[in-house]
Amino acid sequence: MELDHCIAKLIECRSLTEVEIRQLCELAQEELTRESNVRRVNSPVTVVGDIHGQFHDLLELFRIGGRAPNTNYLFMGCLV
């Protein structure tokens, strides 16, 4: 795959083909799996934004979404 070619097409506001998009996604997946801070997460998963350390918000989240381990959660944010 010619990554520079795809970037040039996008800069020119031209569409990528389905094959190019699939190849780009595969390349991104390969690169991300090499990162030490990327972890595989079993699906289904509920993605949660930063709750800013609010314990009551966490309890409400579990009340609505279900408690672990019955529900998989991925917590995003700087305080996780």
DSSP file (Angstrom, degrees, kcal/mol; ACC not computed):
  #  RESIDUE AA STRUCTURE BP1 BP2  ACC     N-H-->O    O-->H-N    N-H-->O    O-->H-N    TCO  KAPPA ALPHA  PHI   PSI    X-CA   Y-CA   Z-CA
    1    1 A M              0   0    0      0, 0.0     2,-1.1     0, 0.0     3,-0.1   0.000 360.0 360.0 360.0 138.3    0.0    0.0    0.0
    2    2 A E     >  -     0   0    0      1,-0.2     4,-1.9     2,-0.1     5,-0.2  -0.787 360.0-178.6 -95.9  94.0    1.2    3.5   -0.9
    3    3 A L  H  > S+     0   0    0     -2,-1.1     4,-2.5     1,-0.2     5,-0.2   0.902  82.5  53.3 -61.0 -42.8    0.5    5.5    2.3
    4    4 A D  H  > S+     0   0    0      1,-0.2     4,-2.4     2,-0.2    -1,-0.2   0.865 106.8  53.4 -61.9 -35.6    1.8    8.7    0.7
    5    5 A H  H  > S+     0   0    0      2,-0.2     4,-2.3     1,-0.2    -1,-0.2   0.920 109.5  47.7 -64.3 -43.6   -0.5    8.2   -2.2
    6    6 A C  H  X S+     0   0    0     -4,-1.9     4,-2.3     2,-0.2    -2,-0.2   0.915 111.5  50.2 -63.6 -43.2   -3.5    7.9    0.1
    7    7 A I  H  X S+     0   0    0     -4,-2.5     4,-2.5     1,-0.2    -1,-0.2   0.916 110.0  50.9 -61.5 -42.9   -2.5   11.0    2.0
    8    8 A A  H  X S+     0   0    0     -4,-2.4     4,-1.7     1,-0.2    -1,-0.2   0.905 109.5  50.6 -61.8 -41.8   -2.1   12.9   -1.2
    9    9 A K  H  <>S+     0   0    0     -4,-2.3     5,-3.2     1,-0.2    -1,-0.2   0.914 111.7  47.6 -61.8 -42.6   -5.6   11.8   -2.3
   10   10 A L  H ><5S+     0   0    0     -4,-2.3     3,-1.7     1,-0.2    -2,-0.2   0.888 108.2  54.0 -67.8 -38.7   -7.1   12.9    1.0
   11   11 A I  H 3<5S+     0   0    0     -4,-2.5    -1,-0.2     1,-0.3    -2,-0.2   0.861 108.7  50.4 -62.0 -34.2   -5.3   16.3    0.9
   12   12 A E  T 3<5S-     0   0    0     -4,-1.7    -1,-0.3    -5,-0.2    -2,-0.2   0.337 119.2-115.3 -84.2   7.2   -6.8   16.8   -2.5
   13   13 A C  T < 5 +     0   0    0     -3,-1.7     2,-0.3     1,-0.2    -3,-0.2   0.812  68.2 144.5  61.2  33.0  -10.3   15.9   -1.1
   14   14 A R      < -     0   0    0     -5,-3.2    -1,-0.2    -6,-0.2     2,-0.1  -0.792  51.2-110.9 -99.3 146.7  -10.4   12.8   -3.3
   15   15 A S        -     0   0    0     -2,-0.3     2,-0.3    -3,-0.1    -1,-0.0  -0.418  22.6-128.4 -76.6 148.4  -12.1    9.7   -2.0
   16   16 A L        -     0   0    0     -2,-0.1     2,-0.1     1,-0.1    -1,-0.1  -0.649  27.8-112.0 -87.7 152.8  -10.2    6.5   -1.2
   17   17 A T     >  -     0   0    0     -2,-0.3     4,-2.3     1,-0.1     5,-0.2  -0.354  28.4-108.1 -76.1 165.8  -11.3    3.2   -2.6
   18   18 A E  H  > S+     0   0    0      1,-0.2     4,-2.5     2,-0.2     5,-0.2   0.896 122.2  52.6 -61.1 -39.3  -12.8    0.6   -0.4
   19   19 A V  H  > S+     0   0    0      1,-0.2     4,-2.5     2,-0.2    -1,-0.2   0.915 109.2  49.0 -63.3 -43.2   -9.6   -1.5   -0.9
   20   20 A E  H  > S+     0   0    0      2,-0.2     4,-2.5     1,-0.2    -2,-0.2   0.896 111.2  50.0 -64.0 -39.9   -7.4    1.5    0.1
   21   21 A I  H  X S+     0   0    0     -4,-2.3     4,-2.5     2,-0.2    -2,-0.2   0.925 111.3  48.3 -64.8 -44.4   -9.6    2.1    3.2
   22   22 A R  H  X S+     0   0    0     -4,-2.5     4,-2.4     1,-0.2    -2,-0.2   0.924 113.1  47.8 -61.7 -43.9   -9.3   -1.6    4.3
   23   23 A Q  H  X S+     0   0    0     -4,-2.5     4,-2.4     1,-0.2    -2,-0.2   0.891 111.2  51.3 -64.5 -39.1   -5.6   -1.6    3.7
   24   24 A L  H  X S+     0   0    0     -4,-2.5     4,-2.4     2,-0.2    -1,-0.2   0.903 110.5  48.7 -64.1 -41.6   -5.3    1.7    5.7
   25   25 A C  H  X S+     0   0    0     -4,-2.5     4,-2.5     2,-0.2    -2,-0.2   0.901 111.3  49.7 -65.0 -40.8   -7.3    0.2    8.6
   26   26 A E  H  X S+     0   0    0     -4,-2.4     4,-2.3     2,-0.2    -2,-0.2   0.905 111.4  49.0 -64.6 -40.8   -5.1   -3.0    8.6
   27   27 A L  H  X S+     0   0    0     -4,-2.4     4,-2.2     2,-0.2    -2,-0.2   0.917 111.6  49.0 -63.6 -43.5   -2.0   -0.9    8.6
   28   28 A A  H  X S+     0   0    0     -4,-2.4     4,-2.8     1,-0.2    -2,-0.2   0.908 110.7  50.9 -62.8 -41.8   -3.3    1.2   11.5
   29   29 A Q  H  X S+     0   0    0     -4,-2.5     4,-2.2     1,-0.2    -2,-0.2   0.919 109.6  50.3 -62.4 -43.6   -4.2   -1.9   13.4
   30   30 A E  H  X S+     0   0    0     -4,-2.3     4,-0.6     1,-0.2    -1,-0.2   0.913 113.3  45.8 -60.2 -43.4   -0.7   -3.4   12.9
   31   31 A E  H >< S+     0   0    0     -4,-2.2     3,-0.9     1,-0.2     4,-0.5   0.920 112.2  50.0 -67.5 -43.6    0.9   -0.2   14.2
   32   32 A L  H >< S+     0   0    0     -4,-2.8     3,-1.3     1,-0.3     6,-0.2   0.860 103.5  59.0 -65.8 -35.2   -1.4    0.2   17.2
   33   33 A T  H 3< S+     0   0    0     -4,-2.2    -1,-0.3     1,-0.3    -2,-0.2   0.704  99.9  59.1 -69.3 -16.2   -0.9   -3.4   18.3
   34   34 A R  T << S+     0   0    0     -3,-0.9    -1,-0.3    -4,-0.6     2,-0.2   0.654  84.4 100.5 -81.8 -15.9    2.8   -2.6   18.6
   35   35 A E  S X  S-     0   0    0     -3,-1.3     3,-1.1    -4,-0.5    -3,-0.0  -0.490  70.2-142.3 -74.5 137.8    2.2    0.1   21.1
   36   36 A S  T 3  S+     0   0    0      1,-0.2    -1,-0.1    -2,-0.2    -4,-0.0   0.717  98.5  54.8 -73.0 -20.4    2.8   -0.8   24.8
   37   37 A N  T 3  S+     0   0    0     -5,-0.1     2,-0.5     2,-0.0    -1,-0.2   0.319  87.4  94.1 -97.3   9.6   -0.2    1.2   26.0
   38   38 A V    <   -     0   0    0     -3,-1.1     2,-0.4    -6,-0.2     0, 0.0  -0.890  55.2-173.9-103.4 128.3   -2.7   -0.5   23.8
   39   39 A R        -     0   0    0     -2,-0.5     2,-0.3     2,-0.0    -2,-0.0  -0.929  27.5-114.1-123.0 145.2   -4.6   -3.4   25.2
   40   40 A R        -     0   0    0     -2,-0.4     2,-0.4    -7,-0.1    -7,-0.0  -0.596  32.4-162.2 -74.9 136.0   -7.1   -5.9   23.7
   41   41 A V        -     0   0    0     -2,-0.3     2,-0.2    31,-0.0     4,-0.1  -0.983  17.1-123.4-124.2 129.9  -10.5   -5.5   25.2
   42   42 A N        -     0   0    0     -2,-0.4    30,-0.0     2,-0.1     0, 0.0  -0.471  44.9 -91.6 -70.8 140.6  -13.2   -8.2   24.9
   43   43 A S  S    S+     0   0    0     -2,-0.2     2,-0.1     2,-0.1    -1,-0.0  -0.690  98.4  53.4 -98.5 156.6  -16.5   -7.1   23.3
   44   44 A P  S    S+     0   0    0      0, 0.0    28,-0.4     0, 0.0     2,-0.4   0.567  77.0 166.8 -74.1 155.0  -19.1   -6.0   24.0
   45   45 A V        -     0   0    0     -2,-0.1     2,-0.6    26,-0.1    28,-0.2  -0.992  33.8-137.8-138.0 143.1  -17.6   -3.1   26.0
   46   46 A T  E     -a   73   0A   0     26,-2.9    28,-2.5    -2,-0.4     2,-0.5  -0.909  21.3-146.5-100.6 119.3  -19.0    0.1   27.4
   47   47 A V  E     -a   74   0A   0     -2,-0.6     2,-0.4    26,-0.2    28,-0.2  -0.757  16.2-166.0 -90.4 127.7  -16.6    3.0   26.8
   48   48 A V  E     -a   75   0A   0     26,-3.0    28,-3.4    -2,-0.5     3,-0.1  -0.939  10.4-138.2-118.8 132.7  -16.7    5.6   29.6
   49   49 A G        -     0   0    0     -2,-0.4     2,-0.3    26,-0.2    28,-0.1  -0.078  52.5 -57.1 -73.8-176.8  -15.2    9.1   29.5
   50   50 A D        -     0   0    0      1,-0.2    -1,-0.2    25,-0.1    27,-0.1  -0.487  43.7-168.0 -67.0 122.2  -13.3   10.7   32.3
   51   51 A I    >   -     0   0    0     -2,-0.3     3,-2.0    25,-0.2     6,-0.2   0.347  33.7-128.9 -94.6   6.3  -15.6   10.7   35.4
   52   52 A H  T 3   -     0   0    0      1,-0.3     3,-0.1     3,-0.0    -2,-0.1   0.802  62.9 -62.3  53.5  35.3  -13.2   13.1   37.2
   53   53 A G  T 3  S+     0   0    0      1,-0.2     2,-1.0     2,-0.1    -1,-0.3   0.663  88.8 154.5  71.5  15.6  -12.9   10.9   40.3
   54   54 A Q    <>  -     0   0    0     -3,-2.0     4,-1.8     1,-0.2     3,-0.2  -0.671  25.2-170.1 -84.3 103.1  -16.7   11.3   41.0
   55   55 A F  H  > S+     0   0    0     -2,-1.0     4,-2.3     1,-0.2    -1,-0.2   0.869  84.8  54.2 -61.5 -39.0  -17.6    8.2   43.0
   56   56 A H  H  > S+     0   0    0      1,-0.2     4,-2.1     2,-0.2    -1,-0.2   0.861 106.6  52.4 -66.0 -34.6  -21.3    8.9   42.8
   57   57 A D  H  > S+     0   0    0     -3,-0.2     4,-2.4     2,-0.2    -1,-0.2   0.885 108.4  51.6 -65.2 -38.3  -21.1    9.1   39.0
   58   58 A L  H  X S+     0   0    0     -4,-1.8     4,-2.3     2,-0.2    -2,-0.2   0.918 109.3  49.1 -64.1 -43.4  -19.3    5.7   39.0
   59   59 A L  H  X S+     0   0    0     -4,-2.3     4,-2.1     1,-0.2    -1,-0.2   0.892 111.3  49.9 -63.3 -38.9  -22.1    4.2   41.1
   60   60 A E  H  X S+     0   0    0     -4,-2.1     4,-2.3     2,-0.2     5,-0.3   0.895 108.6  53.0 -66.1 -40.2  -24.7    5.6   38.8
   61   61 A L  H  X S+     0   0    0     -4,-2.4     4,-3.3     1,-0.2     5,-0.4   0.931 111.1  45.8 -59.3 -46.5  -22.9    4.3   35.8
   62   62 A F  H  X S+     0   0    0     -4,-2.3     4,-1.8     1,-0.2    -1,-0.2   0.855 110.4  54.4 -66.6 -34.5  -22.9    0.8   37.4
   63   63 A R  H  < S+     0   0    0     -4,-2.1    -1,-0.2    -5,-0.2    -2,-0.2   0.917 118.9  33.3 -64.2 -42.4  -26.5    1.1   38.3
   64   64 A I  H  < S+     0   0    0     -4,-2.3    -2,-0.2     1,-0.1    -3,-0.2   0.918 129.9  32.2 -80.1 -46.1  -27.5    1.9   34.7
   65   65 A G  H  < S-     0   0    0     -4,-3.3    -3,-0.2    -5,-0.3    -2,-0.2   0.652 112.1-106.2 -91.0 -16.5  -25.0   -0.2   32.8
   66   66 A G     <  -     0   0    0     -4,-1.8     2,-0.2    -5,-0.4    -1,-0.2  -0.137  35.7 -79.2 104.1 155.0  -24.5   -3.1   35.1
   67   67 A R    >>  -     0   0    0     -4,-0.1     3,-1.1    -2,-0.1     4,-0.8  -0.577  59.1 -72.3 -91.7 153.1  -21.7   -4.1   37.4
   68   68 A A  T 34 S+     0   0    0      1,-0.3     4,-0.1     2,-0.3    -1,-0.1  -0.545 111.5  31.2 -72.0 146.8  -18.5   -5.8   36.4
   69   69 A P  T 34 S+     0   0    0      0, 0.0    -1,-0.3     0, 0.0     3,-0.0  -0.968 120.3  55.5 -90.9   8.5  -17.8   -8.6   35.6
   70   70 A N  T <4 S+     0   0    0     -3,-1.1     2,-0.4     1,-0.1    -2,-0.3   0.767 116.4  39.6 -71.1 -23.5  -21.2   -8.8   33.9
   71   71 A T  S  < S-     0   0    0     -4,-0.8     2,-0.4    -5,-0.0    -1,-0.1  -0.992  81.9-136.5-126.3 132.7  -20.5   -5.7   31.9
   72   72 A N        -     0   0    0    -28,-0.4   -26,-2.9    -2,-0.4     2,-0.4  -0.752  24.7-167.8 -87.8 132.2  -17.1   -4.9   30.4
   73   73 A Y  E     -a   46   0A   0     -2,-0.4     2,-0.5   -28,-0.2   -26,-0.2  -0.933  17.9-164.1-121.9 145.0  -16.0   -1.2   30.8
   74   74 A L  E     -a   47   0A   0    -28,-2.5   -26,-3.0    -2,-0.4     2,-0.5  -0.960  17.2-155.7-124.2 109.7  -13.2    0.8   29.2
   75   75 A F  E     -a   48   0A   0     -2,-0.5     2,-0.3   -28,-0.2   -26,-0.2  -0.766  10.1-168.3 -92.1 124.4  -12.5    3.9   31.2
   76   76 A M        +     0   0    0    -28,-3.4   -25,-0.2    -2,-0.5     2,-0.2  -0.741  35.2  78.8-105.4 155.5  -10.9    6.8   29.3
   77   77 A G  S >  S-     0   0    0     -2,-0.3     3,-0.8   -27,-0.1    -2,-0.0  -0.555  82.6 -80.6 130.5 168.4   -9.4    9.9   30.8
   78   78 A C  T 3  S+     0   0    0      1,-0.2    -1,-0.1    -2,-0.2    -2,-0.0   0.638 118.4  54.8 -79.8 -14.3   -6.4   11.2   32.5
   79   79 A L  T 3         0   0    0      1,-0.2    -1,-0.2    -3,-0.1    -2,-0.1   0.352 360.0 360.0-102.3   6.7   -7.3   10.0   36.0
   80   80 A V    <         0   0    0     -3,-0.8    -1,-0.2    -5,-0.0    -2,-0.1   0.477 360.0 360.0 -80.1 360.0   -7.7    6.3   35.2
